[in-house]
């Protein structure tokens, strides 16, 4: 399994104006215990240049990916341009802005992984 290629597939599907958590992405990649690997991949650019890293937050909604951006406030700015409100503590309301993927989407990802041998 190529975890980073799977991660890139998931990233392509995080909707505009929504966020996903590290754990959510790890789960969809088939490795629910690898949420820290998501952070590593973002910091090192392992998921590709087009991965929407600004849409990835902690399980509590915290903007925790500042190391992956050119400036500490870039993630907040990018999210706000998409209509995602970030409070003064640097937190997103997950009830409102979290990507609520469906079981059908999760199964479709598995088919994509299988067809691409990842």
Beta strands, then each sheet from edge to edge (+ up, - down):
strand 1: 20-21
strand 2: 56-57
sheet 1: 1+ 2+
end
